[in-house]
Amino acid sequence: MNSGVAQSVKWLQRALQAMGLYQGGIDGIIGQGTLLATAGVSDNDQLIARICERRLAFLQALKTFKTFVGQPE
């Protein structure tokens, strides 16, 4: 998603943490803790929504965000 694998894993880890499933470090590495937490997800839609929320917040924080959103043609 244009941000690299490590950043994507960090979004996953943060989402799992927010769901109370992950207590490890937000390090961008898919290790045993991340895999175990992912296996404990019972609502995949909720997990995906949380990841999308984090990605959107990241993008909105970029100083160039307004360049790519809502521009009239």
CORFEN-V134681 format. One record per residue. N is the residue number from 1. RES is the residue in one small letter. PSI is psi in radians with two decimals (999 if undefined). OMEGA is omega in whole degrees, 0 to 359 (* if undefined). NEAR is the number of other C-alpha atoms within 10 Angstrom. Layout:
BEGIN
N;RES;PSI;OMEGA;NEAR, N;RES;PSI;OMEGA;NEAR
END
This chain:
BEGIN
1;m;0.64;176;7, 2;n;0.18;180;6, 3;s;-0.02;178;8, 4;g;2.79;183;9, 5;v;-0.78;183;12, 6;a;-0.74;179;14, 7;q;-0.68;178;17, 8;s;-0.71;178;18, 9;v;-0.65;177;18, 10;k;-0.70;177;20, 11;w;-0.72;177;21, 12;l;-0.84;181;25, 13;q;-0.72;179;28, 14;r;-0.69;179;23, 15;a;-0.77;178;23, 16;l;-0.66;178;23, 17;q;-0.76;180;17, 18;a;-0.46;179;13, 19;m;0.00;179;15, 20;g;0.35;184;11, 21;l;-0.20;186;19, 22;y;2.24;179;21, 23;q;0.03;182;14, 24;g;-3.09;179;15, 25;g;2.65;177;13, 26;i;1.52;189;18, 27;d;-0.10;179;13, 28;g;0.24;180;18, 29;i;2.22;177;16, 30;i;1.69;179;15, 31;g;-2.94;182;10, 32;q;-0.72;181;10, 33;g;-0.72;179;16, 34;t;-0.74;180;24, 35;l;-0.74;179;12, 36;l;-0.72;179;12, 37;a;-0.73;179;19, 38;t;-0.67;179;18, 39;a;-0.40;181;10, 40;g;-0.01;181;12, 41;v;2.20;178;15, 42;s;-0.24;181;9, 43;d;1.60;182;9, 44;n;-0.61;179;10, 45;d;-0.72;178;10, 46;q;-0.76;179;14, 47;l;-0.83;180;18, 48;i;-0.73;179;14, 49;a;-0.73;180;12, 50;r;-0.69;177;19, 51;i;-0.78;180;20, 52;c;-0.67;177;15, 53;e;-0.76;181;14, 54;r;-0.70;179;18, 55;r;-0.76;179;17, 56;l;-0.75;178;11, 57;a;-0.70;178;10, 58;f;-0.84;181;12, 59;l;-0.72;180;13, 60;q;-0.44;180;13, 61;a;-0.25;179;11, 62;l;2.41;182;9, 63;k;-0.30;180;8, 64;t;0.07;186;10, 65;f;-0.78;183;12, 66;k;-0.36;178;12, 67;t;-0.53;188;8, 68;f;-0.04;185;7, 69;v;2.35;170;9, 70;g;0.41;179;8, 71;q;2.18;178;7, 72;p;2.57;181;4, 73;e;999;*;3
END
